[in-house]
Amino acid sequence: MKHLLLFFLLISTAFIHAAARPNVLFISAYDLSELPSFDSHGMDLHEIQNSEIHPENDKIRKKTATQPKADSAKAWSVKTVYMANGIKIGDVDQDSAIIWTRLTRAPERNRSGNEFIDLGKKRSDLPYTDGMEQIPTGLDLADMEGAVPGTSGEVLVTYWPTEEPLAKNSTGWQSVSSKHNYTHQFKLEGLRPYTEYQLRVVGRSSDASQPSEPLMGRFITAPTADAVETIRAAIVTCGDYTRRDDAENGFKIYKAISEQIKPQFFVHTGDIEYYDRWDLWAMSAPLARFKMNRVYSMPYARMLHNSVSSYFMKDDHDITKNDAYPGVDFRELTWEQGLEIFDEQFPIGELPYRTVRWGKDLQVWFMEGRNYRSPNDAPDGPEKTIWGAVQKQWFYDTVAESDATFKLVVSPTPIVGPDRLHNKADNHANAAFSHEGNEIRTFISEQPNMFVANGDRHWQYYSIDDETGVREFSVGPHSNKHAAGYSMEKRTSEHQFLRINGGFLVVEVTREEGSPTISFKHYDVDGMVVNDEVFTD
């Protein structure tokens, strides 16, 4: 009876508070640990709510709230939300960052779901439909293996410098809905240069119910242009859920990067997922979102993106289909929908191309290779472009303004190559875009200490252009089973290193006895160095 009276007293107090402040969840000062059928999860919910109401007050007494057991007959009738896709921390610079969140119905992907119906392996044989016939009769997407259904609700981000745990700031609660696949992106501003920040992200259902267990994260901001710091970046390309090398956890490279490399930032050059691959032909927007949600439900990916800031870039398979350019749809998945979904799923600023200074010795340019390009089959000449006139001029101007010791151009596709000679006509290393390719390579060759890192190719290489001397590093695909399309027999005089296997690239800028150096290390999927190149100023 004592417990029952205490419980009703608690509920009554909560209702009184809620009536006074209907948009704020109040956590009672009572200690609920003695109530029957409740299981404490150690959630400091009063602190989370207080950071919204009084962000300047860090000295309020903290209480540990409790949460009902999911299978308890006496559990509260509240809707629980989860974050099975973790978070993504994007486009970090000296004073800002973007935090991506998504609320889900379950804490993990559907591991025991049904398989999709096989429609064959040729795009040309596919029906002109939305692709939903790949779902067995009587089921929906949530019933399929790998499904990560979203749910409506609200999200809150609290953040603070690691060394100042009392200096907390809060975004306030923001709503998510099906309109944007239950995602929300928070722009954090007013941050300090080269400072590590901690994140605490919580969600709740839209009826202001009890928040979820917090998801913790961290990142470091970029140093100022006059700061001498050792900077390490990991660069990858070409994912694909079905070609992961750890069935339960995802890609091994993410584990190696998280635990071994520990970079200040991470770059994905694109082909993050393949909408036009036969495990599930994503011929409509719901199927495209399904594939992106699925690949980012994997534990290794969540581990990486919860703790490292990223710069996400896109390529053809992330929009509609192979070698796509503006106006190319994939059945009912339109080009415009593909662009919208990418912006929805990844934390990127206003423009898809951007440059970020990482201290005195490094500046990085992230180039956009799909939005502004000409049709691949258009005649080559001065007007044919991949970058577009505006982006290209921006590149020339910002490079001219930079006084960074080393300059790195990150391109979704090759600029130097060499690429396959047959059946390829969509990058600057191909004859189809040779006019602009020659122009860009000539410009890069005239810049001191400028290098290129590229994605898209399913093999690793380091090459030097015979004509201009431009140096390019191809990062390699996520897994060995994804490596294809080239062979050691095709090695040319331009190849300084060639390896037909998966892995990633690490770029590091440091100073040895006061002299700036930059290194490019190719790693295999297990985190072993397979090639190492070092350059000095």
DOFI-810163 format. One record per residue (C-alpha): x, y, z. Coordinates in nm, 3 decimals, decimal comma. Example, Ala and Ser with C-alpha at 12.3 -4.5 7.8 and 13.67 -1.06 7.14 Angstrom:
REM DOFI-810163
        x        y        z
    1,230   -0,450    0,780
    1,367   -0,106    0,714
REM end
This chain:
REM DOFI-810163
        x        y        z
    0,000    0,000    0,000
    0,291    0,232    0,082
    0,431    0,186   -0,269
    0,090    0,238   -0,428
    0,030    0,568   -0,244
    0,373    0,693   -0,342
    0,309    0,602   -0,704
   -0,024    0,794   -0,717
    0,140    1,093   -0,548
    0,409    1,094   -0,815
    0,161    1,075   -1,102
   -0,054    1,354   -0,956
    0,249    1,581   -0,919
    0,354    1,513   -1,277
    0,006    1,601   -1,411
    0,006    1,931   -1,220
    0,343    2,026   -1,366
    0,239    1,918   -1,714
   -0,074    2,132   -1,704
    0,136    2,437   -1,617
    0,401    2,370   -1,884
    0,243    2,140   -2,147
    0,549    2,139   -2,376
    0,803    2,039   -2,110
    0,847    1,702   -1,944
    0,916    1,737   -1,572
    1,099    1,468   -1,381
    0,978    1,443   -1,022
    1,223    1,494   -0,736
    1,102    1,168   -0,582
    1,338    0,874   -0,589
    1,152    0,601   -0,780
    1,400    0,322   -0,709
    1,174    0,162   -0,446
    0,874    0,126   -0,675
    0,793   -0,232   -0,776
    0,837   -0,357   -1,136
    1,069   -0,073   -1,237
    1,425   -0,110   -1,365
    1,668    0,180   -1,337
    1,872    0,260   -1,647
    2,080    0,532   -1,484
    1,937    0,805   -1,709
    1,998    1,159   -1,585
    1,675    1,287   -1,735
    1,643    1,589   -1,504
    1,973    1,719   -1,638
    1,856    1,668   -1,998
    1,532    1,860   -1,941
    1,695    2,128   -1,728
    1,946    2,201   -2,004
    1,649    2,308   -2,217
    1,478    2,519   -1,951
    1,781    2,675   -1,781
    2,092    2,599   -1,992
    2,298    2,840   -1,782
    2,229    2,655   -1,457
    2,456    2,352   -1,412
    2,426    2,321   -1,035
    2,071    2,191   -0,999
    2,049    1,871   -0,797
    2,045    1,568   -1,027
    1,809    1,272   -0,989
    1,815    0,930   -1,153
    1,485    0,851   -1,319
    1,358    0,501   -1,373
    1,197    0,327   -1,664
    0,947    0,041   -1,670
    1,044   -0,301   -1,788
    0,910   -0,352   -2,137
    0,746   -0,681   -2,044
    0,603   -0,567   -1,712
    0,226   -0,571   -1,666
    0,267   -0,253   -1,459
    0,479   -0,071   -1,718
    0,392    0,285   -1,804
    0,182    0,324   -2,118
    0,440    0,535   -2,299
    0,581    0,494   -2,646
    0,952    0,417   -2,652
    1,171    0,550   -2,931
    1,522    0,445   -3,033
    1,811    0,556   -3,254
    1,911    0,238   -3,439
    2,098    0,446   -3,699
    2,312    0,621   -3,440
    2,415    0,974   -3,525
    2,629    1,136   -3,794
    2,847    1,439   -3,724
    2,912    1,633   -4,041
    3,081    1,930   -4,206
    3,282    2,035   -3,901
    3,490    2,351   -3,930
    3,646    2,586   -3,673
    3,320    2,697   -3,515
    3,032    2,476   -3,630
    2,911    2,121   -3,687
    2,594    1,950   -3,811
    2,444    1,663   -3,607
    2,221    1,416   -3,792
    1,963    1,212   -3,599
    1,688    0,963   -3,677
    1,424    0,810   -3,451
    1,339    0,442   -3,499
    1,082    0,194   -3,370
    1,338   -0,061   -3,254
    1,693   -0,042   -3,115
    1,841   -0,254   -3,397
    1,770   -0,348   -3,757
    1,539   -0,641   -3,830
    1,792   -0,925   -3,823
    1,541   -1,206   -3,877
    1,328   -1,052   -4,148
    1,221   -1,195   -4,481
    1,424   -1,192   -4,800
    1,325   -0,987   -5,103
    1,196   -1,154   -5,418
    1,469   -1,189   -5,681
    1,402   -0,988   -5,997
    1,726   -1,090   -6,167
    2,061   -0,917   -6,206
    2,011   -0,705   -6,519
    1,881   -0,350   -6,500
    1,758   -0,376   -6,856
    1,522   -0,662   -6,761
    1,351   -0,476   -6,478
    0,984   -0,379   -6,503
    0,893   -0,011   -6,509
    0,742   -0,011   -6,160
    0,817    0,120   -5,812
    0,986   -0,210   -5,721
    0,742   -0,303   -5,446
    0,679   -0,640   -5,611
    1,009   -0,745   -5,452
    0,825   -0,762   -5,118
    0,640   -1,094   -5,066
    0,261   -1,075   -5,064
    0,116   -0,988   -4,725
    0,436   -0,823   -4,595
    0,566   -0,468   -4,591
    0,913   -0,311   -4,573
    0,927   -0,337   -4,195
    0,906   -0,718   -4,227
    1,217   -0,745   -4,443
    1,569   -0,838   -4,336
    1,766   -0,527   -4,243
    1,461   -0,303   -4,202
    1,497   -0,002   -3,973
    1,148    0,152   -3,954
    1,138    0,509   -3,832
    0,896    0,667   -3,588
    0,770    1,016   -3,520
    0,874    1,207   -3,211
    1,118    1,470   -3,092
    1,495    1,489   -3,057
    1,722    1,692   -2,829
    2,100    1,742   -2,850
    2,309    1,857   -2,555
    2,676    1,939   -2,616
    2,976    2,071   -2,425
    3,358    2,093   -2,442
    3,508    1,773   -2,302
    3,720    1,967   -2,054
    3,425    2,180   -1,936
    3,141    1,942   -1,845
    2,945    2,223   -1,679
    2,940    2,438   -1,994
    2,643    2,257   -2,146
    2,428    2,389   -2,428
    2,104    2,244   -2,561
    1,928    2,264   -2,896
    1,579    2,226   -2,752
    1,338    1,958   -2,870
    1,282    1,930   -3,245
    1,009    1,725   -3,414
    1,070    1,448   -3,668
    0,814    1,288   -3,898
    0,774    1,070   -4,203
    0,816    1,374   -4,429
    1,196    1,350   -4,391
    1,225    0,984   -4,295
    1,212    1,072   -3,922
    1,545    1,256   -3,942
    1,653    1,595   -3,813
    1,980    1,784   -3,854
    2,102    2,027   -3,589
    2,348    2,303   -3,680
    2,572    2,374   -3,381
    2,738    2,714   -3,400
    2,965    2,926   -3,183
    3,204    2,637   -3,120
    3,572    2,680   -3,037
    3,853    2,589   -3,277
    4,038    2,260   -3,225
    3,827    2,161   -2,926
    3,682    1,821   -2,846
    3,308    1,828   -2,779
    3,084    1,570   -2,616
    2,730    1,502   -2,739
    2,428    1,361   -2,567
    2,129    1,286   -2,791
    1,788    1,177   -2,667
    1,452    1,121   -2,831
    1,095    1,090   -2,713
    0,759    1,025   -2,869
    0,553    1,326   -2,969
    0,330    1,310   -2,662
    0,615    1,434   -2,439
    0,668    1,091   -2,288
    0,982    0,970   -2,116
    1,299    1,025   -2,325
    1,499    0,739   -2,467
    1,827    0,626   -2,324
    2,089    0,882   -2,425
    2,318    0,822   -2,718
    2,664    0,964   -2,654
    2,904    1,102   -2,914
    3,206    1,324   -2,958
    3,399    1,518   -3,223
    3,679    1,770   -3,260
    3,657    2,102   -3,440
    3,914    2,216   -3,697
    4,211    2,428   -3,588
    4,261    2,783   -3,713
    4,472    2,863   -4,019
    4,772    2,965   -3,809
    4,773    2,661   -3,577
    5,041    2,394   -3,625
    4,878    2,060   -3,544
    4,916    1,697   -3,645
    4,605    1,612   -3,848
    4,495    1,264   -3,952
    4,208    1,185   -4,191
    4,063    0,854   -4,314
    3,909    0,839   -4,663
    3,687    0,562   -4,803
    3,465    0,485   -5,102
    3,217    0,227   -5,236
    3,016    0,058   -4,961
    2,713   -0,170   -5,023
    2,534   -0,370   -4,754
    2,547   -0,701   -4,940
    2,925   -0,682   -4,982
    3,002   -0,620   -4,615
    3,274   -0,844   -4,472
    3,121   -0,895   -4,128
    2,759   -1,010   -4,159
    2,654   -0,894   -3,812
    2,866   -0,582   -3,766
    2,918   -0,440   -4,114
    3,252   -0,333   -4,261
    3,577   -0,417   -4,090
    3,741   -0,097   -4,211
    3,514    0,105   -3,980
    3,639   -0,090   -3,680
    4,002   -0,039   -3,785
    3,949    0,334   -3,841
    3,767    0,378   -3,509
    4,000    0,177   -3,287
    4,335    0,200   -3,463
    4,356    0,513   -3,678
    4,144    0,747   -3,462
    4,136    1,029   -3,719
    4,028    1,385   -3,653
    3,793    1,350   -3,948
    3,655    1,095   -4,192
    3,563    1,132   -4,560
    3,325    0,917   -4,763
    3,376    0,995   -5,133
    3,049    0,838   -5,243
    2,880    0,523   -5,368
    2,780    0,487   -5,007
    2,502    0,251   -5,110
    2,396    0,107   -5,446
    2,034    0,174   -5,536
    2,079   -0,017   -5,862
    2,205   -0,346   -5,719
    2,005   -0,664   -5,740
    1,974   -0,759   -5,372
    1,704   -0,489   -5,374
    1,645   -0,277   -5,682
    1,560    0,062   -5,524
    1,331    0,180   -5,801
    1,138    0,423   -5,580
    1,202    0,659   -5,291
    1,084    0,423   -5,010
    1,325    0,152   -5,127
    1,612    0,400   -5,157
    1,555    0,516   -4,800
    1,531    0,153   -4,688
    1,879    0,083   -4,827
    2,040    0,390   -4,668
    1,878    0,318   -4,331
    1,986   -0,044   -4,348
    2,354    0,016   -4,419
    2,379    0,271   -4,137
    2,223    0,038   -3,882
    2,541   -0,172   -3,871
    2,732   -0,158   -3,539
    3,073   -0,073   -3,686
    2,929    0,221   -3,880
    2,751    0,351   -3,571
    3,067    0,315   -3,364
    3,264    0,523   -3,613
    3,010    0,796   -3,675
    2,929    0,846   -3,308
    3,288    0,949   -3,242
    3,438    1,100   -3,560
    3,319    1,393   -3,769
    3,264    1,324   -4,139
    3,246    1,488   -4,479
    2,998    1,298   -4,695
    3,013    1,312   -5,074
    2,788    1,142   -5,325
    2,830    0,959   -5,654
    2,602    0,803   -5,913
    2,476    0,500   -5,716
    2,372    0,730   -5,428
    2,130    0,920   -5,653
    1,970    0,682   -5,902
    2,194    0,442   -6,097
    2,532    0,378   -6,261
    2,688    0,673   -6,449
    2,388    0,894   -6,376
    2,376    1,265   -6,457
    2,099    1,527   -6,413
    1,768    1,398   -6,544
    1,861    1,027   -6,534
    1,599    0,839   -6,329
    1,591    0,479   -6,211
    1,240    0,365   -6,293
    1,020    0,558   -6,045
    1,314    0,690   -5,841
    1,368    1,031   -5,999
    1,691    1,228   -6,010
    1,532    1,499   -5,794
    1,422    1,244   -5,534
    1,771    1,097   -5,523
    1,923    1,437   -5,447
    1,659    1,508   -5,183
    1,713    1,175   -5,010
    2,090    1,222   -5,000
    2,056    1,565   -4,839
    1,807    1,416   -4,594
    2,030    1,124   -4,494
    2,362    1,307   -4,452
    2,471    1,618   -4,257
    2,589    1,854   -4,531
    2,580    2,233   -4,547
    2,412    2,452   -4,806
    2,642    2,353   -5,093
    2,762    2,002   -5,183
    3,111    2,136   -5,255
    3,311    2,298   -4,975
    3,661    2,359   -4,846
    3,784    2,338   -4,486
    4,113    2,454   -4,339
    4,262    2,208   -4,090
    4,541    2,417   -3,940
    4,841    2,588   -4,094
    4,954    2,289   -4,298
    4,636    2,145   -4,454
    4,339    2,264   -4,654
    4,093    2,018   -4,812
    3,854    2,066   -5,105
    3,553    1,833   -5,129
    3,429    1,840   -5,487
    3,080    1,767   -5,621
    3,081    1,540   -5,925
    2,715    1,479   -6,016
    2,491    1,782   -5,964
    2,634    2,004   -6,237
    2,767    1,767   -6,499
    2,693    1,745   -6,868
    2,547    1,427   -7,019
    2,820    1,165   -7,049
    2,754    1,116   -7,420
    2,767    1,486   -7,511
    3,051    1,585   -7,749
    3,367    1,678   -7,562
    3,483    2,038   -7,568
    3,506    2,362   -7,364
    3,139    2,351   -7,263
    3,133    1,991   -7,144
    3,180    1,969   -6,770
    3,164    1,756   -6,458
    3,218    2,030   -6,201
    3,012    2,304   -6,364
    3,133    2,658   -6,429
    3,044    2,801   -6,088
    3,205    2,524   -5,882
    3,514    2,522   -6,102
    3,567    2,897   -6,066
    3,510    2,866   -5,690
    3,782    2,599   -5,683
    4,028    2,816   -5,873
    3,955    3,119   -5,653
    3,976    2,943   -5,316
    4,296    2,763   -5,411
    4,451    3,096   -5,510
    4,352    3,242   -5,172
    4,497    2,954   -4,970
    4,835    2,969   -4,797
    4,811    2,616   -4,654
    5,136    2,420   -4,678
    4,960    2,119   -4,830
    4,643    2,116   -5,038
    4,427    1,809   -5,088
    4,155    1,774   -5,351
    3,905    1,498   -5,272
    3,710    1,388   -5,579
    3,431    1,129   -5,596
    3,582    1,002   -5,922
    3,934    0,989   -6,073
    4,104    1,299   -6,209
    4,428    1,123   -6,312
    4,353    0,751   -6,327
    4,442    0,563   -6,537
    4,092    0,421   -6,561
    3,949    0,137   -6,766
    3,981    0,211   -7,136
    3,650    0,054   -7,235
    3,294    0,120   -7,119
    3,386    0,418   -6,899
    3,290    0,772   -6,993
    3,198    0,956   -6,677
    3,513    1,093   -6,508
    3,807    1,325   -6,578
    4,038    1,032   -6,647
    3,814    0,921   -6,937
    3,839    1,050   -7,293
    3,477    1,162   -7,275
    3,576    1,448   -7,041
    3,935    1,499   -7,156
    3,903    1,874   -7,224
    3,802    1,964   -6,869
    4,026    1,689   -6,731
    4,332    1,842   -6,901
    4,235    2,188   -6,776
    4,201    2,074   -6,414
    4,516    1,860   -6,416
    4,717    2,150   -6,558
    4,586    2,383   -6,287
    4,662    2,135   -6,008
    5,014    2,077   -6,142
    5,084    2,449   -6,108
    4,999    2,451   -5,736
    5,277    2,364   -5,491
    5,210    2,061   -5,271
    4,866    1,980   -5,411
    4,747    1,618   -5,421
    4,432    1,431   -5,526
    4,246    1,155   -5,337
    3,965    0,986   -5,528
    3,688    0,736   -5,482
    3,471    0,533   -5,722
    3,738    0,286   -5,840
    3,719   -0,060   -5,687
    4,094   -0,092   -5,647
    4,372    0,098   -5,473
    4,645    0,287   -5,651
    4,894    0,572   -5,637
    4,961    0,722   -5,979
    5,151    1,014   -6,133
    5,012    1,170   -6,449
    5,265    1,133   -6,729
    5,191    1,476   -6,876
    5,144    1,701   -6,572
    5,297    1,514   -6,280
    4,975    1,535   -6,073
    4,973    1,272   -5,797
    4,651    1,082   -5,724
    4,563    0,827   -5,455
    4,266    0,595   -5,511
    4,134    0,484   -5,171
    3,983    0,143   -5,262
    3,643   -0,015   -5,183
    3,509   -0,107   -4,839
    3,571   -0,482   -4,870
    3,778   -0,730   -5,066
    3,465   -0,885   -5,219
    3,389   -0,542   -5,368
    3,727   -0,519   -5,545
    3,688   -0,564   -5,921
    3,713   -0,394   -6,258
    4,091   -0,388   -6,300
    4,384   -0,628   -6,292
    4,756   -0,625   -6,227
    4,810   -0,705   -6,596
    4,677   -0,357   -6,677
    4,941   -0,178   -6,470
    5,093    0,120   -6,654
    5,398    0,342   -6,616
    5,180    0,591   -6,430
    5,107    0,342   -6,150
    5,349    0,379   -5,860
    5,135    0,139   -5,656
    4,848   -0,088   -5,761
    4,645   -0,332   -5,555
    4,317   -0,498   -5,652
    4,161   -0,528   -5,310
    3,964   -0,335   -5,049
    4,078   -0,100   -4,778
    4,108    0,272   -4,710
    4,346    0,569   -4,725
    4,489    0,767   -4,434
    4,633    1,114   -4,492
    4,842    1,265   -4,214
    5,003    1,607   -4,188
    5,265    1,662   -3,921
    5,597    1,833   -3,857
    5,926    1,652   -3,814
    6,193    1,873   -3,658
    5,992    2,175   -3,766
    5,956    2,065   -4,130
    5,599    2,001   -4,257
    5,535    1,657   -4,404
    5,232    1,484   -4,552
    5,193    1,108   -4,577
    4,950    0,888   -4,770
    4,906    0,536   -4,635
    4,694    0,271   -4,805
    4,552    0,018   -4,559
    4,388   -0,318   -4,616
    4,049   -0,402   -4,465
    4,211   -0,529   -4,145
    4,406   -0,211   -4,081
    4,748   -0,319   -4,210
    4,957   -0,071   -4,411
    5,013   -0,188   -4,770
    5,169    0,130   -4,914
    5,325    0,440   -4,760
    5,424    0,760   -4,941
    5,574    1,063   -4,762
    5,630    1,413   -4,903
    5,795    1,721   -4,753
    5,728    2,087   -4,817
REM end
